[in-house]
Structure formats: structure tokens, C-alpha cells
Amino acid sequence: MTVERFSGLWIGESMRPDAGPALVWRVRQSGASIFIYPRLESDQHDTGYFSGSVSGDGNSFTLNNVPPDRGVARSIDDDHFFVAGFDDTGAPPHDVVFSRPGVPELTAR
């Protein structure tokens, strides 16, 4: 596993039962900095921009300008990470699990 473990394309699925289209994140990691270009699966172009910082151990990152209770991503393994409470559509907020394209999604329990 390289130091820039989060770089690449990621597909995010909300754990909300009635979730809409998947999230697609194009991630570029440069050392301790991370840059995310998100879009919905149904969109053709990126719809915004997030930046953040990777933790010292490289197993998580924090998104800038996102409330701390829903702006921390944690690695599950080399091909999955999750952001607790990131989907704040409705109440309560739901986690979003990200997988690399072509890698089966995790089953939430």
C-alpha cells in the first residue's frame, strides 16, 4: 500500500434505506493533503470540491468546512472507507461507505 492510499476513484453508497444515486469521488492525495472532486453517479461533471488533511497514521482524513461529526473518513481496508454521518438527507444522518470501482460493496449490519 502506498503512502497515498486514498488517491483514485471511489464509489460511495449511503446506508440510508431510500438512498438516491451513488456518490462518485475523484480523490487526489498529495502527502498529508487530500483533494476531492465529487459528483452524483447520475451527473456527467464534478459538482464541487472538498479539501482536507490525512491523519499522521494515514488511516483517516478530515474534510475541511464540513462539521466534525460528519467530516471524518476512516479506512476499513485498502479498498473501502466510510464517512460517519456524511449523508445528512433526512434524520438521522447516515454513514456513506466508499469502495473502489469493481470492488464489491460492504454489507452494512
Secondary structure, 3 states (H helix, E strand, C coil): CCCCCCCEEEEEEECCCCCCCCEEEEEEEECCEEEEEEEECCCCCCCCCEEEEECCCCCEEEECCCCHHHCEEEEEECCEEEEEEEECCCCCCEEEEEECCCCCCCCCC
